[in-house]
Amino acid sequence: MKAIISPNYGSYHNLQLVTDVAKPTEIPKGNILVKTMAVALAPGDVRVLSGACKEFQGPPTFPYIPGGDLCGIVVDMNNADPSIVGYNTGDRVAARFTTGPRGALAEYAHVSPKMTYKVPDNLTSVDAAALASSATIALTLSQRITPEERVIIIGAGGGVGSHLCQILREKGVKCIAAASHDPDRMLKEPLLCNYAMDYNSHDVYDFEQWQKVISTGTGTDADTDAASAVEKFDTVIDLAGGGWLRFLEQQQAAVAATTANNKEDHHMIVKPANQGGRYLTLIPGDCHIYELHNIWQGLQLLLFRNLYRAIVSRTIG
Protein backbone atom coordinates (compact mmCIF):
# COMPACT_ATOMS: atom_id res chain seq x y z
CA MET A 1 0.00 0.00 0.00
CA LYS A 2 0.98 3.65 -0.29
CA ALA A 3 2.18 5.52 2.77
CA ILE A 4 4.09 8.62 3.74
CA ILE A 5 7.10 7.96 5.95
CA SER A 6 9.61 9.93 7.96
CA PRO A 7 13.12 8.47 7.54
CA ASN A 8 14.43 10.29 10.63
CA TYR A 9 13.81 13.30 12.84
CA GLY A 10 13.57 16.54 10.90
CA SER A 11 11.19 18.82 9.04
CA TYR A 12 7.89 17.68 7.55
CA HIS A 13 9.43 18.73 4.23
CA ASN A 14 11.53 15.55 4.48
CA LEU A 15 8.51 13.23 4.39
CA GLN A 16 8.62 10.64 1.61
CA LEU A 17 5.89 8.88 -0.36
CA VAL A 18 6.45 5.12 -0.71
CA THR A 19 4.33 2.49 -2.43
CA ASP A 20 5.68 -0.77 -1.07
CA VAL A 21 4.44 -0.76 2.55
CA ALA A 22 2.69 -4.01 3.47
CA LYS A 23 -1.06 -3.70 4.03
CA PRO A 24 -1.94 -4.65 7.63
CA THR A 25 -3.11 -8.24 7.86
CA GLU A 26 -3.06 -8.84 11.61
CA ILE A 27 -4.97 -6.24 13.61
CA PRO A 28 -3.66 -5.72 17.14
CA LYS A 29 -6.05 -6.74 19.89
CA GLY A 30 -8.34 -3.88 20.84
CA ASN A 31 -7.95 -2.06 17.51
CA ILE A 32 -10.00 -1.82 14.34
CA LEU A 33 -8.85 -1.34 10.73
CA VAL A 34 -9.92 1.62 8.58
CA LYS A 35 -9.27 2.64 4.98
CA THR A 36 -7.95 6.19 5.24
CA MET A 37 -9.84 9.02 3.53
CA ALA A 38 -8.16 12.08 5.10
CA VAL A 39 -5.46 12.83 7.68
CA ALA A 40 -4.88 15.97 9.75
CA LEU A 41 -1.34 16.83 10.85
CA ALA A 42 -1.40 18.89 14.04
CA PRO A 43 1.37 20.85 15.81
CA GLY A 44 1.95 17.75 17.93
CA ASP A 45 2.78 15.73 14.81
CA VAL A 46 5.31 18.38 13.77
CA ARG A 47 6.89 18.31 17.25
CA VAL A 48 7.27 14.53 17.06
CA LEU A 49 8.71 14.77 13.56
CA SER A 50 11.25 17.37 14.66
CA GLY A 51 12.43 15.31 17.63
CA ALA A 52 11.55 18.11 20.06
CA CYS A 53 9.60 15.69 22.27
CA LYS A 54 11.44 12.46 21.50
CA GLU A 55 11.88 11.73 25.21
CA PHE A 56 8.10 11.35 25.54
CA GLN A 57 6.60 10.56 22.13
CA GLY A 58 9.43 9.39 19.93
CA PRO A 59 8.66 6.53 17.54
CA PRO A 60 10.16 3.15 18.47
CA THR A 61 12.02 2.89 15.14
CA PHE A 62 12.65 4.66 11.84
CA PRO A 63 11.28 4.99 9.29
CA TYR A 64 7.82 5.53 10.74
CA ILE A 65 4.42 6.63 9.40
CA PRO A 66 3.39 9.95 10.97
CA GLY A 67 -0.11 11.18 11.73
CA GLY A 68 -2.64 10.29 14.38
CA ASP A 69 -5.91 12.03 13.48
CA LEU A 70 -7.83 10.63 10.51
CA CYS A 71 -11.13 9.96 8.85
CA GLY A 72 -11.76 6.68 7.08
CA ILE A 73 -14.05 3.77 6.31
CA VAL A 74 -14.20 0.85 8.74
CA VAL A 75 -12.84 -2.26 7.02
CA ASP A 76 -12.55 -4.72 9.92
CA MET A 77 -14.22 -4.37 13.33
CA ASN A 78 -11.92 -7.01 14.86
CA ASN A 79 -14.66 -8.22 17.23
CA ALA A 80 -15.58 -4.72 18.42
CA ASP A 81 -19.29 -4.61 19.35
CA PRO A 82 -21.22 -2.19 17.07
CA SER A 83 -23.88 -1.70 19.74
CA ILE A 84 -21.21 -0.37 22.10
CA VAL A 85 -18.97 1.68 19.79
CA GLY A 86 -21.80 3.10 17.68
CA TYR A 87 -20.61 2.18 14.19
CA ASN A 88 -20.04 -0.87 11.99
CA THR A 89 -18.08 -2.11 8.98
CA GLY A 90 -18.55 0.28 6.08
CA ASP A 91 -19.25 3.32 8.26
CA ARG A 92 -17.22 6.49 7.96
CA VAL A 93 -15.45 7.33 11.22
CA ALA A 94 -13.02 9.86 12.66
CA ALA A 95 -10.26 8.70 14.99
CA ARG A 96 -7.49 10.20 17.09
CA PHE A 97 -4.29 8.64 18.34
CA THR A 98 -3.62 7.03 21.71
CA THR A 99 0.01 6.27 22.66
CA GLY A 100 1.63 8.31 19.89
CA PRO A 101 0.72 10.24 16.72
CA ARG A 102 1.75 7.75 14.07
CA GLY A 103 0.35 5.35 11.49
CA ALA A 104 -2.36 7.51 9.89
CA LEU A 105 -0.60 8.68 6.71
CA ALA A 106 -1.22 5.40 4.89
CA GLU A 107 -3.99 3.79 2.87
CA TYR A 108 -4.96 1.66 5.88
CA ALA A 109 -4.46 2.30 9.59
CA HIS A 110 -5.17 0.71 12.95
CA VAL A 111 -7.15 2.86 15.38
CA SER A 112 -8.61 2.38 18.83
CA PRO A 113 -12.41 2.06 18.92
CA LYS A 114 -12.35 4.04 22.18
CA MET A 115 -10.99 7.04 20.24
CA THR A 116 -13.19 6.60 17.17
CA TYR A 117 -16.52 8.25 16.35
CA LYS A 118 -19.04 7.86 13.54
CA VAL A 119 -18.99 10.86 11.18
CA PRO A 120 -22.33 12.49 10.25
CA ASP A 121 -23.22 12.73 6.56
CA ASN A 122 -23.06 16.53 6.52
CA LEU A 123 -19.37 16.60 7.53
CA THR A 124 -16.61 16.15 4.95
CA SER A 125 -13.81 13.66 5.57
CA VAL A 126 -11.24 16.47 5.63
CA ASP A 127 -13.19 18.41 8.27
CA ALA A 128 -13.79 15.25 10.31
CA ALA A 129 -10.07 14.46 10.42
CA ALA A 130 -9.28 18.01 11.52
CA LEU A 131 -11.91 17.90 14.26
CA ALA A 132 -10.99 14.49 15.64
CA SER A 133 -8.67 15.72 18.40
CA SER A 134 -9.02 19.47 18.83
CA ALA A 135 -12.80 19.74 18.81
CA THR A 136 -13.42 16.76 21.08
CA ILE A 137 -10.89 17.99 23.64
CA ALA A 138 -12.35 21.50 23.48
CA LEU A 139 -15.83 20.11 24.05
CA THR A 140 -14.62 18.12 27.06
CA LEU A 141 -12.94 21.23 28.48
CA SER A 142 -16.07 23.32 27.96
CA GLN A 143 -18.05 20.92 30.14
CA ARG A 144 -15.90 22.00 33.09
CA ILE A 145 -16.89 25.66 32.66
CA THR A 146 -20.15 27.32 33.78
CA PRO A 147 -21.66 30.43 32.13
CA GLU A 148 -21.00 32.52 35.26
CA GLU A 149 -17.22 32.10 35.08
CA ARG A 150 -14.53 34.50 33.91
CA VAL A 151 -12.06 32.38 31.93
CA ILE A 152 -8.59 33.02 30.56
CA ILE A 153 -7.31 30.68 27.84
CA ILE A 154 -3.53 30.63 27.40
CA GLY A 155 -2.53 29.35 23.97
CA ALA A 156 -6.00 30.15 22.62
CA GLY A 157 -4.94 30.44 18.99
CA GLY A 158 -4.35 26.73 18.37
CA GLY A 159 -6.82 24.05 17.31
CA VAL A 160 -8.16 23.27 20.79
CA GLY A 161 -8.19 26.92 21.84
CA SER A 162 -9.96 28.16 18.71
CA HIS A 163 -12.72 25.61 19.13
CA LEU A 164 -12.94 26.23 22.87
CA CYS A 165 -13.41 29.99 22.44
CA GLN A 166 -16.36 29.40 20.10
CA ILE A 167 -17.96 26.72 22.26
CA LEU A 168 -17.72 28.88 25.39
CA ARG A 169 -19.16 31.84 23.48
CA GLU A 170 -22.15 29.73 22.40
CA LYS A 171 -22.48 28.56 25.99
CA GLY A 172 -22.81 32.15 27.13
CA VAL A 173 -19.71 32.26 29.34
CA LYS A 174 -19.48 35.63 31.09
CA CYS A 175 -15.95 36.60 30.08
CA ILE A 176 -13.41 34.97 27.78
CA ALA A 177 -9.85 36.31 27.70
CA ALA A 178 -7.32 34.86 25.28
CA ALA A 179 -3.53 34.82 25.29
CA SER A 180 -2.16 34.20 21.81
CA HIS A 181 0.61 35.30 19.46
CA ASP A 182 -2.13 36.91 17.32
CA PRO A 183 -4.47 38.74 19.72
CA ASP A 184 -6.26 40.69 16.97
CA ARG A 185 -7.53 37.42 15.48
CA MET A 186 -8.95 36.38 18.87
CA LEU A 187 -11.23 39.43 18.94
CA LYS A 188 -12.74 38.82 15.48
CA GLU A 189 -15.26 36.40 14.04
CA PRO A 190 -15.69 33.54 14.65
CA LEU A 191 -13.77 33.59 17.98
CA LEU A 192 -15.04 36.87 19.47
CA CYS A 193 -13.19 36.77 22.78
CA ASN A 194 -13.85 39.66 25.17
CA TYR A 195 -10.15 40.47 25.59
CA ALA A 196 -6.88 39.28 24.10
CA MET A 197 -3.19 39.64 24.89
CA ASP A 198 -0.01 38.80 23.00
CA TYR A 199 1.87 36.34 25.19
CA ASN A 200 5.11 37.12 23.36
CA SER A 201 5.16 40.73 24.56
CA HIS A 202 3.20 40.55 27.84
CA ASP A 203 3.43 38.52 31.02
CA VAL A 204 0.09 36.68 30.94
CA TYR A 205 0.55 35.58 34.56
CA ASP A 206 0.69 39.18 35.82
CA PHE A 207 -2.82 40.40 36.58
CA GLU A 208 -1.77 44.02 36.31
CA GLN A 209 -1.16 43.39 32.60
CA TRP A 210 -4.70 42.05 32.24
CA GLN A 211 -6.08 45.01 34.20
CA LYS A 212 -4.63 47.26 31.52
CA VAL A 213 -6.03 45.15 28.70
CA ILE A 214 -9.49 44.96 30.25
CA SER A 215 -9.57 48.67 31.11
CA THR A 216 -8.41 49.97 27.75
CA GLY A 217 -8.70 47.09 25.30
CA THR A 218 -5.09 47.66 24.20
CA GLY A 219 -2.90 46.77 27.15
CA THR A 220 -1.39 50.26 27.33
CA ASP A 221 -2.19 53.64 28.91
CA ALA A 222 -4.51 52.09 31.45
CA ASP A 223 -6.75 53.97 33.82
CA THR A 224 -5.46 52.62 37.14
CA ASP A 225 -8.64 53.38 39.07
CA ALA A 226 -10.80 51.59 36.52
CA ALA A 227 -8.37 48.67 36.33
CA SER A 228 -8.43 48.17 40.09
CA ALA A 229 -12.12 47.30 39.88
CA VAL A 230 -11.53 44.46 37.40
CA GLU A 231 -12.39 41.04 38.76
CA LYS A 232 -9.88 38.24 38.78
CA PHE A 233 -10.49 35.23 36.60
CA ASP A 234 -12.23 32.14 37.96
CA THR A 235 -10.39 29.63 35.77
CA VAL A 236 -7.11 29.48 33.88
CA ILE A 237 -7.06 27.03 30.98
CA ASP A 238 -3.43 26.56 29.99
CA LEU A 239 -3.15 25.01 26.53
CA ALA A 240 0.40 26.28 26.00
CA GLY A 241 1.86 24.32 28.91
CA GLY A 242 4.74 25.27 31.13
CA GLY A 243 2.91 27.81 33.26
CA TRP A 244 1.84 25.61 36.12
CA LEU A 245 4.87 26.35 38.29
CA ARG A 246 4.26 30.07 37.96
CA PHE A 247 0.59 29.61 38.78
CA LEU A 248 1.28 27.45 41.84
CA GLU A 249 3.86 29.98 43.02
CA GLN A 250 1.19 32.67 42.84
CA GLN A 251 -1.30 30.47 44.70
CA GLN A 252 1.15 29.90 47.54
CA ALA A 253 1.97 33.61 47.71
CA ALA A 254 -1.73 34.45 47.89
CA VAL A 255 -2.30 32.00 50.75
CA ALA A 256 0.67 33.46 52.64
CA ALA A 257 -0.54 37.03 52.03
CA THR A 258 -4.06 36.18 53.15
CA THR A 259 -2.77 34.49 56.30
CA ALA A 260 -0.45 37.36 57.20
CA ASN A 261 -2.41 40.44 56.16
CA ASN A 262 -5.91 39.19 55.38
CA LYS A 263 -5.26 40.49 51.89
CA GLU A 264 -4.86 38.52 48.70
CA ASP A 265 -1.99 38.85 46.26
CA HIS A 266 -3.14 41.33 43.61
CA HIS A 267 -0.70 39.99 41.04
CA MET A 268 -2.57 36.70 40.68
CA ILE A 269 -4.56 36.33 37.47
CA VAL A 270 -7.01 33.91 39.07
CA LYS A 271 -8.85 33.74 42.36
CA PRO A 272 -7.18 31.69 45.12
CA ALA A 273 -8.20 28.05 45.25
CA ASN A 274 -10.09 28.63 48.51
CA GLN A 275 -12.28 31.08 46.58
CA GLY A 276 -12.92 28.69 43.73
CA GLY A 277 -9.99 29.58 41.46
CA ARG A 278 -8.86 26.75 39.18
CA TYR A 279 -5.95 25.95 36.86
CA LEU A 280 -6.83 23.43 34.13
CA THR A 281 -4.27 22.01 31.75
CA LEU A 282 -3.50 19.01 29.59
CA ILE A 283 -0.38 17.42 28.20
CA PRO A 284 0.39 16.90 24.49
CA GLY A 285 -1.39 13.90 23.03
CA ASP A 286 -3.60 13.40 26.08
CA CYS A 287 -7.34 14.06 26.02
CA HIS A 288 -7.68 14.18 29.80
CA ILE A 289 -8.06 17.51 31.61
CA TYR A 290 -6.08 18.02 34.82
CA GLU A 291 -6.72 20.45 37.65
CA LEU A 292 -3.59 21.41 39.61
CA HIS A 293 -3.43 22.91 43.09
CA ASN A 294 0.05 21.99 44.32
CA ILE A 295 3.57 21.06 43.22
CA TRP A 296 3.05 17.35 43.83
CA GLN A 297 0.08 17.24 41.44
CA GLY A 298 2.18 19.05 38.85
CA LEU A 299 4.99 16.51 39.15
CA GLN A 300 2.55 13.61 38.90
CA LEU A 301 1.10 15.05 35.72
CA LEU A 302 4.08 16.48 33.89
CA LEU A 303 6.84 14.14 35.05
CA PHE A 304 5.50 10.70 35.99
CA ARG A 305 2.90 10.41 33.22
CA ASN A 306 5.39 11.53 30.61
CA LEU A 307 7.95 9.01 31.82
CA TYR A 308 5.32 6.30 31.45
CA ARG A 309 4.41 7.50 27.97
CA ALA A 310 8.08 7.64 27.00
CA ILE A 311 8.43 3.96 27.81
CA VAL A 312 5.19 3.01 26.03
CA SER A 313 6.00 5.03 22.89
CA ARG A 314 9.28 3.16 22.51
CA THR A 315 7.93 -0.32 23.10
CA ILE A 316 4.66 -0.25 21.14
CA GLY A 317 4.97 0.08 17.39
C-alpha positions as CSV (number, residue, x, y, z in Angstrom):
1,M,0.0,0.0,0.0
2,K,1.0,3.6,-0.3
3,A,2.2,5.5,2.8
4,I,4.1,8.6,3.7
5,I,7.1,8.0,6.0
6,S,9.6,9.9,8.0
7,P,13.1,8.5,7.5
8,N,14.4,10.3,10.6
9,Y,13.8,13.3,12.8
10,G,13.6,16.5,10.9
11,S,11.2,18.8,9.0
12,Y,7.9,17.7,7.5
13,H,9.4,18.7,4.2
14,N,11.5,15.5,4.5
15,L,8.5,13.2,4.4
16,Q,8.6,10.6,1.6
17,L,5.9,8.9,-0.4
18,V,6.4,5.1,-0.7
19,T,4.3,2.5,-2.4
20,D,5.7,-0.8,-1.1
21,V,4.4,-0.8,2.6
22,A,2.7,-4.0,3.5
23,K,-1.1,-3.7,4.0
24,P,-1.9,-4.6,7.6
25,T,-3.1,-8.2,7.9
26,E,-3.1,-8.8,11.6
27,I,-5.0,-6.2,13.6
28,P,-3.7,-5.7,17.1
29,K,-6.0,-6.7,19.9
30,G,-8.3,-3.9,20.8
31,N,-7.9,-2.1,17.5
32,I,-10.0,-1.8,14.3
33,L,-8.8,-1.3,10.7
34,V,-9.9,1.6,8.6
35,K,-9.3,2.6,5.0
36,T,-7.9,6.2,5.2
37,M,-9.8,9.0,3.5
38,A,-8.2,12.1,5.1
39,V,-5.5,12.8,7.7
40,A,-4.9,16.0,9.8
41,L,-1.3,16.8,10.8
42,A,-1.4,18.9,14.0
43,P,1.4,20.9,15.8
44,G,1.9,17.7,17.9
45,D,2.8,15.7,14.8
46,V,5.3,18.4,13.8
47,R,6.9,18.3,17.2
48,V,7.3,14.5,17.1
49,L,8.7,14.8,13.6
50,S,11.3,17.4,14.7
51,G,12.4,15.3,17.6
52,A,11.6,18.1,20.1
53,C,9.6,15.7,22.3
54,K,11.4,12.5,21.5
55,E,11.9,11.7,25.2
56,F,8.1,11.3,25.5
57,Q,6.6,10.6,22.1
58,G,9.4,9.4,19.9
59,P,8.7,6.5,17.5
60,P,10.2,3.1,18.5
61,T,12.0,2.9,15.1
62,F,12.6,4.7,11.8
63,P,11.3,5.0,9.3
64,Y,7.8,5.5,10.7
65,I,4.4,6.6,9.4
66,P,3.4,10.0,11.0
67,G,-0.1,11.2,11.7
68,G,-2.6,10.3,14.4
69,D,-5.9,12.0,13.5
70,L,-7.8,10.6,10.5
71,C,-11.1,10.0,8.8
72,G,-11.8,6.7,7.1
73,I,-14.1,3.8,6.3
74,V,-14.2,0.9,8.7
75,V,-12.8,-2.3,7.0
76,D,-12.5,-4.7,9.9
77,M,-14.2,-4.4,13.3
78,N,-11.9,-7.0,14.9
79,N,-14.7,-8.2,17.2
80,A,-15.6,-4.7,18.4
81,D,-19.3,-4.6,19.4
82,P,-21.2,-2.2,17.1
83,S,-23.9,-1.7,19.7
84,I,-21.2,-0.4,22.1
85,V,-19.0,1.7,19.8
86,G,-21.8,3.1,17.7
87,Y,-20.6,2.2,14.2
88,N,-20.0,-0.9,12.0
89,T,-18.1,-2.1,9.0
90,G,-18.5,0.3,6.1
91,D,-19.3,3.3,8.3
92,R,-17.2,6.5,8.0
93,V,-15.4,7.3,11.2
94,A,-13.0,9.9,12.7
95,A,-10.3,8.7,15.0
96,R,-7.5,10.2,17.1
97,F,-4.3,8.6,18.3
98,T,-3.6,7.0,21.7
99,T,0.0,6.3,22.7
100,G,1.6,8.3,19.9
101,P,0.7,10.2,16.7
102,R,1.7,7.8,14.1
103,G,0.3,5.3,11.5
104,A,-2.4,7.5,9.9
105,L,-0.6,8.7,6.7
106,A,-1.2,5.4,4.9
107,E,-4.0,3.8,2.9
108,Y,-5.0,1.7,5.9
109,A,-4.5,2.3,9.6
110,H,-5.2,0.7,13.0
111,V,-7.2,2.9,15.4
112,S,-8.6,2.4,18.8
113,P,-12.4,2.1,18.9
114,K,-12.3,4.0,22.2
115,M,-11.0,7.0,20.2
116,T,-13.2,6.6,17.2
117,Y,-16.5,8.2,16.4
118,K,-19.0,7.9,13.5
119,V,-19.0,10.9,11.2
120,P,-22.3,12.5,10.3
121,D,-23.2,12.7,6.6
122,N,-23.1,16.5,6.5
123,L,-19.4,16.6,7.5
124,T,-16.6,16.1,5.0
125,S,-13.8,13.7,5.6
126,V,-11.2,16.5,5.6
127,D,-13.2,18.4,8.3
128,A,-13.8,15.3,10.3
129,A,-10.1,14.5,10.4
130,A,-9.3,18.0,11.5
131,L,-11.9,17.9,14.3
132,A,-11.0,14.5,15.6
133,S,-8.7,15.7,18.4
134,S,-9.0,19.5,18.8
135,A,-12.8,19.7,18.8
136,T,-13.4,16.8,21.1
137,I,-10.9,18.0,23.6
138,A,-12.4,21.5,23.5
139,L,-15.8,20.1,24.1
140,T,-14.6,18.1,27.1
141,L,-12.9,21.2,28.5
142,S,-16.1,23.3,28.0
143,Q,-18.0,20.9,30.1
144,R,-15.9,22.0,33.1
145,I,-16.9,25.7,32.7
146,T,-20.1,27.3,33.8
147,P,-21.7,30.4,32.1
148,E,-21.0,32.5,35.3
149,E,-17.2,32.1,35.1
150,R,-14.5,34.5,33.9
151,V,-12.1,32.4,31.9
152,I,-8.6,33.0,30.6
153,I,-7.3,30.7,27.8
154,I,-3.5,30.6,27.4
155,G,-2.5,29.4,24.0
156,A,-6.0,30.1,22.6
157,G,-4.9,30.4,19.0
158,G,-4.3,26.7,18.4
159,G,-6.8,24.1,17.3
160,V,-8.2,23.3,20.8
161,G,-8.2,26.9,21.8
162,S,-10.0,28.2,18.7
163,H,-12.7,25.6,19.1
164,L,-12.9,26.2,22.9
165,C,-13.4,30.0,22.4
166,Q,-16.4,29.4,20.1
167,I,-18.0,26.7,22.3
168,L,-17.7,28.9,25.4
169,R,-19.2,31.8,23.5
170,E,-22.1,29.7,22.4
171,K,-22.5,28.6,26.0
172,G,-22.8,32.1,27.1
173,V,-19.7,32.3,29.3
174,K,-19.5,35.6,31.1
175,C,-15.9,36.6,30.1
176,I,-13.4,35.0,27.8
177,A,-9.9,36.3,27.7
178,A,-7.3,34.9,25.3
179,A,-3.5,34.8,25.3
180,S,-2.2,34.2,21.8
181,H,0.6,35.3,19.5
182,D,-2.1,36.9,17.3
183,P,-4.5,38.7,19.7
184,D,-6.3,40.7,17.0
185,R,-7.5,37.4,15.5
186,M,-8.9,36.4,18.9
187,L,-11.2,39.4,18.9
188,K,-12.7,38.8,15.5
189,E,-15.3,36.4,14.0
190,P,-15.7,33.5,14.7
191,L,-13.8,33.6,18.0
192,L,-15.0,36.9,19.5
193,C,-13.2,36.8,22.8
194,N,-13.8,39.7,25.2
195,Y,-10.1,40.5,25.6
196,A,-6.9,39.3,24.1
197,M,-3.2,39.6,24.9
198,D,0.0,38.8,23.0
199,Y,1.9,36.3,25.2
200,N,5.1,37.1,23.4
201,S,5.2,40.7,24.6
202,H,3.2,40.6,27.8
203,D,3.4,38.5,31.0
204,V,0.1,36.7,30.9
205,Y,0.5,35.6,34.6
206,D,0.7,39.2,35.8
207,F,-2.8,40.4,36.6
208,E,-1.8,44.0,36.3
209,Q,-1.2,43.4,32.6
210,W,-4.7,42.0,32.2
211,Q,-6.1,45.0,34.2
212,K,-4.6,47.3,31.5
213,V,-6.0,45.2,28.7
214,I,-9.5,45.0,30.3
215,S,-9.6,48.7,31.1
216,T,-8.4,50.0,27.8
217,G,-8.7,47.1,25.3
218,T,-5.1,47.7,24.2
219,G,-2.9,46.8,27.2
220,T,-1.4,50.3,27.3
221,D,-2.2,53.6,28.9
222,A,-4.5,52.1,31.5
223,D,-6.7,54.0,33.8
224,T,-5.5,52.6,37.1
225,D,-8.6,53.4,39.1
226,A,-10.8,51.6,36.5
227,A,-8.4,48.7,36.3
228,S,-8.4,48.2,40.1
229,A,-12.1,47.3,39.9
230,V,-11.5,44.5,37.4
231,E,-12.4,41.0,38.8
232,K,-9.9,38.2,38.8
233,F,-10.5,35.2,36.6
234,D,-12.2,32.1,38.0
235,T,-10.4,29.6,35.8
236,V,-7.1,29.5,33.9
237,I,-7.1,27.0,31.0
238,D,-3.4,26.6,30.0
239,L,-3.2,25.0,26.5
240,A,0.4,26.3,26.0
241,G,1.9,24.3,28.9
242,G,4.7,25.3,31.1
243,G,2.9,27.8,33.3
244,W,1.8,25.6,36.1
245,L,4.9,26.3,38.3
246,R,4.3,30.1,38.0
247,F,0.6,29.6,38.8
248,L,1.3,27.5,41.8
249,E,3.9,30.0,43.0
250,Q,1.2,32.7,42.8
251,Q,-1.3,30.5,44.7
252,Q,1.1,29.9,47.5
253,A,2.0,33.6,47.7
254,A,-1.7,34.4,47.9
255,V,-2.3,32.0,50.7
256,A,0.7,33.5,52.6
257,A,-0.5,37.0,52.0
258,T,-4.1,36.2,53.1
259,T,-2.8,34.5,56.3
260,A,-0.4,37.4,57.2
261,N,-2.4,40.4,56.2
262,N,-5.9,39.2,55.4
263,K,-5.3,40.5,51.9
264,E,-4.9,38.5,48.7
265,D,-2.0,38.8,46.3
266,H,-3.1,41.3,43.6
267,H,-0.7,40.0,41.0
268,M,-2.6,36.7,40.7
269,I,-4.6,36.3,37.5
270,V,-7.0,33.9,39.1
271,K,-8.9,33.7,42.4
272,P,-7.2,31.7,45.1
273,A,-8.2,28.1,45.2
274,N,-10.1,28.6,48.5
275,Q,-12.3,31.1,46.6
276,G,-12.9,28.7,43.7
277,G,-10.0,29.6,41.5
278,R,-8.9,26.8,39.2
279,Y,-6.0,25.9,36.9
280,L,-6.8,23.4,34.1
281,T,-4.3,22.0,31.7
282,L,-3.5,19.0,29.6
283,I,-0.4,17.4,28.2
284,P,0.4,16.9,24.5
285,G,-1.4,13.9,23.0
286,D,-3.6,13.4,26.1
287,C,-7.3,14.1,26.0
288,H,-7.7,14.2,29.8
289,I,-8.1,17.5,31.6
290,Y,-6.1,18.0,34.8
291,E,-6.7,20.4,37.6
292,L,-3.6,21.4,39.6
293,H,-3.4,22.9,43.1
294,N,0.1,22.0,44.3
295,I,3.6,21.1,43.2
296,W,3.0,17.3,43.8
297,Q,0.1,17.2,41.4
298,G,2.2,19.0,38.8
299,L,5.0,16.5,39.1
300,Q,2.5,13.6,38.9
301,L,1.1,15.0,35.7
302,L,4.1,16.5,33.9
303,L,6.8,14.1,35.0
304,F,5.5,10.7,36.0
305,R,2.9,10.4,33.2
306,N,5.4,11.5,30.6
307,L,8.0,9.0,31.8
308,Y,5.3,6.3,31.5
309,R,4.4,7.5,28.0
310,A,8.1,7.6,27.0
311,I,8.4,4.0,27.8
312,V,5.2,3.0,26.0
313,S,6.0,5.0,22.9
314,R,9.3,3.2,22.5
315,T,7.9,-0.3,23.1
316,I,4.7,-0.3,21.1
317,G,5.0,0.1,17.4
